[in-house]
Amino acid sequence: MHNIFFYVILGILLFDFLLERWLEYLNTKAWSPVLPEMLRGIYDPEKYRLSQEYYLANLRFGVISSSFSFLLMVVMILTGGFAWVDHLARQVSGNEIIVALLFFGILGLAYDVLTIPFQWYDTFVIEEKFGFNKTTPRTFILDKLKGWLVAALLGGVLLAAMVWFYQLTGKYFWLWAWALFALFTLFLTMFYSSLIVPLFNKQTPLEEGPLKEMIRELCERAGFVLQNVYVIDGSKRSTKANAYFSGLGKKKRIVLYDTLIQDLSPEEIVAVLAHEIGHYKKKHTLLGLLLSVLETGLILWLLSLFVDNPQLSAALGASQPSFHLGLLAFVLIFSPVSTLLGLATGILSRKNEFAADAFAAEHSDGSKLASALIQLSVKNLSNLTPHPLYVFFHYSHPPLLERLKALEKYRKEEDPAGKE
């Protein structure tokens, strides 16, 4: 006889799956065969058509891969698969920490192995077809092995600590776990680029030259102290271009993809960097870190209210309750709350992107940022006309056309006479 949590979990899984399919359907209905008027003359109509083909290819593939994941999860719940994995782990050890590590290790590895064909198809068929893929089979395999190692080390330490805290303090484990996760989040923010990224990519300091001198001038105008500008070999895996900011204080650095340097002019790159500096100057980076820590605390507190309920473990088919089964069931039940938190985070993130764009327009050249955004959109075959509801649920950045309109408005406010 199944309990209420069993049906709640299945209901949430089904709702999430159908919601995602509906949002994707709305997104396709927002398409137009006509290039948006704002981009006519500066955006190749052929590239616009190709971007829709690229999205459609990813949409069809996404439906297949997500359906596989959905059915796999449902089968595991209906057949008691999670209870079987728990039983398997208990044949190895009676120590709850080791059992939890084995439980999630087996599930994580098995799922990743089962989905390797989907990952391979995405990389070597879809990305290859549209001219993005630069990943070799050797790099793909090495990335997979390194990813497993990093996940086992970092994830294993955090999971083992959580179980240990639970054994020592009972329902108050969440306070100790929160402190640990906060330190871990701060550690990753400070050292991700210097410790984790080098496992997968090479980063080299930007060479002296006109671009670096222009960056220095930008930093002086913006009152921003920056010593670390690196170039990462993104072309090792893809032709897509990007840039990102990481770290705090003396550890802060800006990382440019080599593809970005290849695709954009120095003036456009400086405008992109001005945007990234804007995030830091306007405290978006620090605020994001604080909100992440607070969100983690909320999740852990909610977990402490439910994790010791034996009905959670029973919902997954286990007769013996345990922390790791309660944790998994909680994650599944928590999905709606996670979605709401994600929506709030998305709203704030899009607002911050507009603010960073305005900062870039003020301290560099807004027209160059606009042209850079267009170039990146063309290069990456971005969807130019996403449905507003899809944006609301999934976009951390505003769509291209919204950003261009905001930049144009800002330029006119700064120069109402329209002077160059």
URPEZI-V302294 format. One line per field, one symbol per residue. ss: DSSP state (@ for helix, = for strand, . for the rest). psi: psi as a letter, one per 30 degrees, with the letter a starting at -180 (. if undefined). burial: I if it has 16 or more other ideal C-beta (glycine too) atoms within 10 Angstrom, else O. A space follows every 10 residues. Layout:
ss=???
psi=???
burial=???
//
This chain:
ss=...@@@@@@@ @@@@@@@@@@ @@@@@@@@@. ......@@@. ....@@@@@@ @@@@@@@@@@ @@@@@@@@@@ @@@@@@@@.. @@@@@@@@@@ .....@@@@@ @@@@@@@@@@ @@@@@@@@@@ @@@@@@@@@. ..=...@@@@ @@@@@@@@@@ @@@@@@@@@@ @@@@@@@@@@ @@@@@@@@@@ @@@@@@@@@@ @@@@@@@@@. ..===....@ @@@@@@@@@@ @@......== ==.@@@.=.. ..====..@@ @.=====@@@ @@@..@@@@@ @@@@@@@@@@ @..@@@@@@@ @@@@@@@@@@ @@@@@@...@ @@@@@..... ..@@@@@@@@ @@@.@@@@@@ @@@@@@@@@@ @@@@@@@@@@ @@@..@@@@@ @@@@@@@@@@ .......@@@ @@@@.....@ @@@@@@@@@@ @@@@......
psi=kkleeeeeee eeeeeeeeee eeeeeeeeff lkfkkkefgk ffkkeeeeee eeeeeeeeee eeeeeeeeee eeeeeeeefg eeeeeeeeef felfkeeeee eeefeeeeee eeefgeeeee eeefdeeeeg gekgkleeee eeeeeeeeee eeeeeeeeee eeeeeeeefb fgfeeeeeee eeeeeeeeee geffeeefff lkkkkklkae eeeeeeeeee efhkjkfjjl kkifffelfk llllklllbf fklkkkkfee eeflleeeee eeeeeeeeee eggeeeeeee eeeeeeeeee eeeffffgjf feeefggkfj lleeeeeeee eeefeeeeee eeeeeeeeee eeeeeeeeee eefbjeeeee eeeeeeeeeg hljfhlkeee eeefkfklle eeeeeeeeee eeeeiffgk.
burial=OOOOIIOOII OIIOOIIOOI OOIIOOIOOO IOOOIOOOIO OOIOOOIIOO IIOIIOIIOO OIOOIIOOOI OOIOOIIOOO IIIOIIOOII OOOOOIIOII IIIIIOIOOO OOOOOOOIOO OIIOOIIOOI OIIIIOOOOI OOIOOOOOOO OOOOOOOOIO IIIIIIOOOO OOIIOIIIOI IIOOOOOOII OOIOOOIOOI IOIOOIOOOO IOOIIOOIIO OIOIOIOIII IIOIOOIIII IOIOIIIOOO OIIIIIIIII IOIIOIIIII IIIIIIIIII IOOIIOOIIO OIIOOIIOII OOIIOIIIOO OIIIIIIIOO OIIIIIIIII OIIIOOOOOO OOOOOIOOII OIIIIIIIII IOIIIIIIII IIIIIIIIII IIIIIIIOOI IOIOIOIIII IIIIOIIOOI IOOOOOOOOO
//
